[in-house]
């Protein structure tokens, strides 16, 4: 027989599962498995106790009903700094969980929490009574062995305790090796959880082990299943006369690709021809990936699971096996390729007169790196058809960009941090990549194709069929007001409301170019924006000022583009088989779930990419301990100042203990500053300071600075 406390928890769970249903003691007894008279008497006693505690209310005919926001509440744990909260699944009031009452629940876990009686003028408090589902049960760390035991030291804010590993579950892991560990057990009375080593990644500090560790930390793949690669290897390019006959043949048009110098997966190409009427025919040709990757196949399931290719500082982890991504799908020069295209007729003012969305067969004449295309633009080379096409398309791209900005699009041209690495993957120097005209040329025509495809499907109004859109919500009003207040200290003015707001933000971003505060203000502006996501609910794209927008142009690297290709083929009349249901709209709820999954995978990949950059920055600075640099205060918190070094954009922290050596500093959140209690000295976001590099921690990817006064 259960103890009274266990019985009460079981009964509360029954009522939580039936929040609006009155139940009598017989129904409750049956639900908790109470069969004997003693057990049923205990149920009656427990029900009365819960009623006395105001967890349950007594209804007519001896029935009980759950009082909302009392007893047990289920939801997700959120860690905010050093404090823990429950976000209830019923969207009710948040609950504060004291640290000693978390019962080993971690950030993101789905838990059951017992609510305490509310104290006057204080938020609800409770304690975790059960971890129903862990957000994650695998962690990355370093093995540390001693004579009696082995532990995995986890450098993760979610898991704050070292994991005990029995010697029988070490999987041959050696001291100092990076490993992936699975959590096995963590009872309430256990100080440390117990786990087992799933995989040994390699020696701590080696480039391969550290990059794999970053991917594993975010539950991202770092290799391709051999059986999926074998399936891909069997796929043939299949460019037969029969296949060519059902497509628009554009192999004679001047066609080229422009990509990064080290790229191998070319999923977009441009073609250019001058028409007899003097207008231009511009083709945006995209690899026809879904011709090869079919639904309901292991290859497709793996691509969906990944959702996106991942770009770390030293490698690409492709969404598709290399036989497809770098081989038969890649639009390599002098090879016939199957493509899905948007072919435009455009006049000299970059106005689209008409377009066709169609399956094509194309042949690239030349593969260019962005630097090569930029050289053609800078030197105005026009000796070959490809060079002439690039110059004319660049003129049209400038006009398209001008129209976007006039319509309210926002210009974020941020510097990308890049590393020169030696043979062991160690960073020897840091440089920055900024967008040039050759980048903008490609971007504008990709934007035009994406916008055209989205509008083609979505502009049918109420009759529009389910589609995958790339949407971007309006900025948070409070964040924009805070940004406006902050930039005033640099002498800038920013409108935050009305039709002029986007133009005002563009004016600000243009004004800061080349100034020391550029990176700081651009970073804060990006943080003020909502995140772009995938959705079947088309709310438009604020940042691009487009009413309709999707992702059509990168199916080698993004699964949403594959979904768009399939939906287009289903909806376009020329490809519909009238004997099938291919022309019907798909289920919006199913596709919304697909969109949410892809958005989540995109965010995880972006986080891993940032982590790899941060690791290499810390690794670079570890060779420069004691050196002094100029920097800008990039963050102000109650635990110290974040400073970004001007020279290389590496960011580190000046801990509060360092600042408090000769004063006591207090955080003023509204003014983004720390103020000395005695001296009134202020350290404000955006201030210039000199710092010395004191410590580097590669495990935590942290830099510690001291202030050079």
Secondary structure, 3 states (H helix, E strand, C coil): CCCHHHHHHHHHHHHHHCCCCCEEHHHHHHHHCCCCHHHHHHHHHHHHHHHHCCCEEECHHHEEEECCCCCEEEEEEEEECCEEEEEECCCCCCEEECHHHCCCCCCCCEEEEEECCCCCCCCCEEEEEEEEECCCCEEEEEEEECCCCEEEEECCCCCCCCEEECHHHCCCCCCCEEEEEEEEECCCCCCCCEEEEEEEEEECCCHHHHHHHHHHHCCCCCCCCHHHHHHHHCCCCCCCHHHHHCCEECCCCEEEEEECCCCCCCCEEEEEEECCCCCEEEEEEEECHHHCCCCCCHHHHHHHHHCECEECCCCEECCCCHHHHHHHCCCCECCEEEEEEEEEEECCCCCEEEEEEEEEEEEECEEEEHHHHHHHHHHCCCCCHHHHHHHHHHHHHHHHHHHHHHCCCCCCCCCEEEEEECCCCCEEEEEEECCCHHHHHHHHHHHHHHHHHHHHHHCCHHHCCCCCEEEECCCCHHHHHHHHHHHHCCCCCCCCCCCCHHHHHHHHHHHCCCCCCHHHHHHHHHHHCCCCEEECCCCCECCCCECCCCCCCCCCCEHHHHHHHHHHHHHCHHHCCCCCCCCCCCCHHHHHHHHHHHHHHHHHHHHHHHHHHHHHHHHHHCCCCCCEEEEEEEEEECCEEEEEECCCCCEEEEEHHHHCCCCCEEEECCCCEEEECCCCCEEECCCEEEEEEEEEECCCCEEEEEECC
